[in-house]
Amino acid sequence: MRHLRTFITVAEEGSFNGAAEKLSRTQPAITLAIKQLEEFIGLKLLERTTRQVSTTTEGENFIPIARRLVRDFDSAIYDLRATAERRSGHVSMAIVPSVASNVLPDIIKTFANEFPGIHLHLDDDSSQGVQRRVERNEVDFGLGSLWKPNKLLEFKPLFADKLELICHKDHELAKKTGDVHVKELGNTTFLDTGITQTLRIRENFGESKFDFPNITTLLAMLKSNLGVSVLPSLAIPKSTQNLVSRPLIPTEVREIYLITRKGWTLSPAAEAMIETIIRETPRQMEKHGLTMLDATSNS
């Protein structure tokens, strides 16, 4: 690149001395650079006279090519530096819907203000889907529960939200004013979801013939008073028409982790997003009544 820049400047200035002054280099250094470039190419690019320097036919034809090469190189370096300095880039994330809709909006707003040149792409999915997307390198990282242990992935604990009973307001369990013991769910029609199937207290609910992985579908079934279910507090809509929720005993929580691939170097943009999530999570925990997850917990 230095040889090309030197050639372009000499051709524009029509003088080795002029080029040396413009490039803040000595005249012998300029002369040597042109000589080396011509020897490398195998063609004479400049005609030298006692008064001025002019381009040969080959040199004249090469000038626009040299300018384009230098421009493309400078542009590529600028883009790389912008990425390294987090002024541009792209982040892709997979997140469970309840976290995406409740915890992420404020965090993303903060991130967008701090890094306006970085583009974000967010996919919501079940914890199983989040984990698979990270494992398959479809996204930079994920936020979700531990679906199953995976030696290819790292799980950094973030927070936990309590599980609550949710049912129609006319259901007999809705009439209770206090906590509901999980054993009381044994004689009910229980509606399974991807969340409930992995719970430690699932054995208390009895066998279910209904499985609704989609939360929207599950809520519709609950509103029809088909049965009862259990959801994390973040997944329970704030305005649940005809639905009520009750605390469960013994208490069980859903644990949310930051999921990344082991040994994988994240882009500066993804690192910036993760740093923002970790920094802003305590504020969201306070806002939504979440609890800190033990750093040694992985299940």
VODOSE-320253 format. One record per residue (C-alpha): residue number from 1; residue in one letter; x negated, y, z. Coordinates in pm, whole numbers, plus 50000, padded with zeros to 5 digits. Each point is the difference from the previous one (the first is absolute). Layout:
! VODOSE-320253
SITE resi resn     u     v     w
SITE  NUM    A     X     Y     Z
...
END
This chain:
! VODOSE-320253
SITE resi resn     u     v     w
SITE    1    M 50000 50000 50000
SITE    2    R 49716 50240 50074
SITE    3    H 49851 49942 49653
SITE    4    L 50338 50059 49837
SITE    5    R 50062 50316 50202
SITE    6    T 49654 50126 49902
SITE    7    F 50063 49935 49629
SITE    8    I 50337 50177 50010
SITE    9    T 49855 50303 50179
SITE   10    V 49701 50031 49764
SITE   11    A 50234 49978 49698
SITE   12    E 50230 50266 50149
SITE   13    E 49718 50234 50103
SITE   14    G 49790 49942 49688
SITE   15    S 49695 50018 50221
SITE   16    F 49800 49777 50236
SITE   17    N 49927 50298 50223
SITE   18    G 50364 50102 50008
SITE   19    A 50104 49647 50088
SITE   20    A 49732 49979 50270
SITE   21    E 50127 50321 50160
SITE   22    K 50365 49892 49985
SITE   23    L 49925 49655 50145
SITE   24    S 49751 50135 50256
SITE   25    R 49728 49771 49868
SITE   26    T 49656 50060 49848
SITE   27    Q 49955 50029 49625
SITE   28    P 49764 49694 49986
SITE   29    A 50266 49793 50180
SITE   30    I 50257 50103 49741
SITE   31    T 49765 49916 49715
SITE   32    L 49920 49659 50152
SITE   33    A 50369 49917 50049
SITE   34    I 50080 50074 49633
SITE   35    K 49699 49796 49888
SITE   36    Q 50108 49703 50211
SITE   37    L 50358 50021 49872
SITE   38    E 49888 50008 49635
SITE   39    E 49763 49707 50057
SITE   40    F 50275 49801 50165
SITE   41    I 50246 50068 49718
SITE   42    G 49743 49972 49723
SITE   43    L 50114 50319 49825
SITE   44    K 49896 50363 50003
SITE   45    L 50275 50211 50148
SITE   46    L 49839 50346 50009
SITE   47    E 49791 50201 49755
SITE   48    R 49738 50213 50173
SITE   49    T 49863 50324 49848
SITE   50    T 49791 50273 50149
SITE   51    R 50307 50218 50054
SITE   52    Q 50289 49769 50073
SITE   53    V 50129 49646 50034
SITE   54    S 50277 49869 49778
SITE   55    T 50176 49667 49973
SITE   56    T 49937 49751 49722
SITE   57    T 50296 49856 49812
SITE   58    E 49996 49700 50233
SITE   59    G 49968 50229 50299
SITE   60    E 50294 50213 49887
SITE   61    N 50216 49689 49961
SITE   62    F 49891 49873 50341
SITE   63    I 50084 50317 50195
SITE   64    P 50379 49935 50033
SITE   65    I 49929 49638 50096
SITE   66    A 49749 50108 50265
SITE   67    R 50244 50257 50137
SITE   68    R 50276 49739 50023
SITE   69    L 49770 49752 50177
SITE   70    V 49896 50261 50255
SITE   71    R 50359 50116 50050
SITE   72    D 50126 49643 50049
SITE   73    F 49718 49924 50242
SITE   74    D 50068 50315 50203
SITE   75    S 50371 49923 50004
SITE   76    A 49941 49643 50118
SITE   77    I 49767 50115 50278
SITE   78    Y 50250 50267 50104
SITE   79    D 50278 49741 50021
SITE   80    L 49783 49764 50203
SITE   81    R 49903 50278 50239
SITE   82    A 50363 50106 50032
SITE   83    T 50090 49644 50090
SITE   84    A 49713 49969 50246
SITE   85    E 50098 50331 50159
SITE   86    R 50366 49891 50010
SITE   87    R 50113 50277 49768
SITE   88    S 50155 49746 49763
SITE   89    G 50081 49631 49988
SITE   90    H 50283 49750 50035
SITE   91    V 50133 49800 50294
SITE   92    S 50236 49703 49979
SITE   93    M 50170 49859 50310
SITE   94    A 50249 49724 50084
SITE   95    I 50208 50063 50311
SITE   96    V 50298 49842 50173
SITE   97    P 50310 50216 49932
SITE   98    S 50076 50107 50357
SITE   99    V 49648 50136 50050
SITE  100    A 49998 50160 49654
SITE  101    S 50327 50186 50059
SITE  102    N 49947 50104 50363
SITE  103    V 49629 50027 50081
SITE  104    L 49840 50081 49664
SITE  105    P 50181 50318 49883
SITE  106    D 49833 50234 50252
SITE  107    I 49663 49828 49951
SITE  108    I 50020 50028 49622
SITE  109    K 50099 50367 50026
SITE  110    T 49691 50066 50211
SITE  111    F 49782 49804 49759
SITE  112    A 50137 50184 49696
SITE  113    N 49922 50335 50160
SITE  114    E 49643 49895 50081
SITE  115    F 49930 49816 49672
SITE  116    P 50221 50157 49731
SITE  117    G 49802 49846 49714
SITE  118    I 50052 49637 50107
SITE  119    H 50291 49803 49852
SITE  120    L 50197 49754 50215
SITE  121    H 50191 49690 49897
SITE  122    L 50208 49818 50261
SITE  123    D 50179 49665 49966
SITE  124    D 50230 49880 50276
SITE  125    D 50017 49626 50057
SITE  126    S 50049 49738 50267
SITE  127    S 49705 49919 50226
SITE  128    Q 49944 49689 49793
SITE  129    G 49998 50208 49681
SITE  130    V 49773 50266 50152
SITE  131    Q 49745 49740 50105
SITE  132    R 50007 49832 49660
SITE  133    R 49957 50330 49814
SITE  134    V 49692 50084 50204
SITE  135    E 49855 49651 49958
SITE  136    R 50053 50013 49622
SITE  137    N 49834 50343 49979
SITE  138    E 50320 50156 49865
SITE  139    V 49975 50285 50251
SITE  140    D 49723 50167 50199
SITE  141    F 50150 49908 50337
SITE  142    G 50325 49917 50173
SITE  143    L 50201 50073 50314
SITE  144    G 50205 49713 50135
SITE  145    S 50034 49717 50248
SITE  146    L 49781 49694 50003
SITE  147    W 50179 49752 49778
SITE  148    K 49736 49728 50043
SITE  149    P 49626 50004 50084
SITE  150    N 49776 50052 49699
SITE  151    K 49618 49982 50007
SITE  152    L 49982 50229 49696
SITE  153    L 50172 50287 50178
SITE  154    E 49935 50228 50294
SITE  155    F 50284 50106 50229
SITE  156    K 49949 50323 50195
SITE  157    P 50272 50047 50264
SITE  158    L 50193 50327 49978
SITE  159    F 50321 49991 50206
SITE  160    A 50301 49792 50098
SITE  161    D 50374 50064 50017
SITE  162    K 50248 49813 50216
SITE  163    L 50248 49753 49859
SITE  164    E 50367 50065 50067
SITE  165    L 50324 49813 49951
SITE  166    I 50218 50153 49730
SITE  167    C 50363 49908 49940
SITE  168    H 50344 50137 49913
SITE  169    K 50163 50221 50262
SITE  170    D 50285 49750 50034
SITE  171    H 49770 49707 50074
SITE  172    E 50018 49872 50356
SITE  173    L 49630 50070 50058
SITE  174    A 50056 50365 49904
SITE  175    K 50222 50041 50305
SITE  176    K 49704 49944 50233
SITE  177    T 49853 50321 50137
SITE  178    G 49661 49867 50107
SITE  179    D 49735 49776 49855
SITE  180    V 50094 49683 49817
SITE  181    H 49813 49683 50086
SITE  182    V 49880 49804 49698
SITE  183    K 50172 49687 50135
SITE  184    E 50334 50173 49946
SITE  185    L 49936 49988 49625
SITE  186    G 50000 49620 49992
SITE  187    N 50377 49977 49950
SITE  188    T 50027 50278 49743
SITE  189    T 49982 49996 49621
SITE  190    F 49647 50117 49951
SITE  191    L 49889 50172 49678
SITE  192    D 49638 49933 49916
SITE  193    T 49761 50241 49831
SITE  194    G 49634 49981 49908
SITE  195    I 49932 50168 50334
SITE  196    T 50196 49762 50224
SITE  197    Q 49854 49682 49849
SITE  198    T 49655 50081 50141
SITE  199    L 50109 50100 50351
SITE  200    R 49885 49812 50308
SITE  201    I 50355 50018 50140
SITE  202    R 50155 49865 49679
SITE  203    E 50052 49656 50160
SITE  204    N 50263 50151 50230
SITE  205    F 50230 50100 49713
SITE  206    G 50090 49658 49867
SITE  207    E 50011 49897 49637
SITE  208    S 50131 50256 49752
SITE  209    K 50163 49936 49665
SITE  210    F 49962 50365 49903
SITE  211    D 49674 50159 49886
SITE  212    F 49991 50357 49870
SITE  213    P 49641 50116 49938
SITE  214    N 50125 50337 49872
SITE  215    I 50084 50237 50288
SITE  216    T 50267 50179 49797
SITE  217    T 50182 49671 49940
SITE  218    L 49959 49900 50364
SITE  219    L 50157 50326 50121
SITE  220    A 50293 49952 49764
SITE  221    M 50060 49653 50146
SITE  222    L 49976 50133 50353
SITE  223    K 50254 50271 49917
SITE  224    S 50238 49727 49889
SITE  225    N 49954 49840 50345
SITE  226    L 49866 49680 49845
SITE  227    G 49758 49951 50289
SITE  228    V 49713 50156 50196
SITE  229    S 49632 50052 49933
SITE  230    V 49684 50144 50145
SITE  231    L 49809 50294 49853
SITE  232    P 49703 50214 50103
SITE  233    S 50100 50343 50127
SITE  234    L 49853 50170 49691
SITE  235    A 50214 49784 49771
SITE  236    I 50327 50091 50173
SITE  237    P 50167 50291 49815
SITE  238    K 50052 50311 50209
SITE  239    S 50366 50024 49895
SITE  240    T 50135 49644 50005
SITE  241    Q 50370 50030 49925
SITE  242    N 50188 49723 50183
SITE  243    L 49671 49852 50125
SITE  244    V 49841 50010 50344
SITE  245    S 49662 49891 50131
SITE  246    R 49904 49866 50341
SITE  247    P 49659 49940 50164
SITE  248    L 49892 49637 50027
SITE  249    I 49849 49813 50293
SITE  250    P 49745 49863 50014
SITE  251    T 49853 50288 49802
SITE  252    E 49827 49916 49675
SITE  253    V 49837 50237 49758
SITE  254    R 49919 50012 49633
SITE  255    E 49632 50073 49947
SITE  256    I 49883 50218 49711
SITE  257    Y 49647 49971 49863
SITE  258    L 49784 50180 49749
SITE  259    I 49911 49720 49756
SITE  260    T 49688 50014 49783
SITE  261    R 49781 49751 49813
SITE  262    K 49688 49883 50179
SITE  263    G 49673 50116 49849
SITE  264    W 50176 50232 49756
SITE  265    T 49877 50356 49951
SITE  266    L 50293 50237 49987
SITE  267    S 50002 50310 49782
SITE  268    P 49941 50336 50173
SITE  269    A 50366 50083 49932
SITE  270    A 50122 49682 50171
SITE  271    E 49764 50060 50291
SITE  272    A 50141 50350 50037
SITE  273    M 50355 49864 50009
SITE  274    I 49910 49738 50261
SITE  275    E 49824 50260 50215
SITE  276    T 50311 50220 49981
SITE  277    I 50228 49710 50099
SITE  278    I 49784 49909 50300
SITE  279    R 49970 50364 50109
SITE  280    E 50371 50076 49966
SITE  281    T 50139 49671 50136
SITE  282    P 49997 50106 50369
SITE  283    R 50222 50296 49914
SITE  284    Q 50244 49770 49821
SITE  285    M 49994 49754 50289
SITE  286    E 50111 50275 50235
SITE  287    K 50266 50120 49755
SITE  288    H 50156 49655 49948
SITE  289    G 49940 49847 50345
SITE  290    L 49747 49745 49876
SITE  291    T 49739 49824 50211
SITE  292    M 49626 49957 49957
SITE  293    L 49894 49663 49867
SITE  294    D 49713 49826 50181
SITE  295    A 49688 50019 49780
SITE  296    T 49935 49631 50072
SITE  297    S 50346 49895 49883
SITE  298    N 50021 49825 49664
SITE  299    S 50330 49821 50008
END
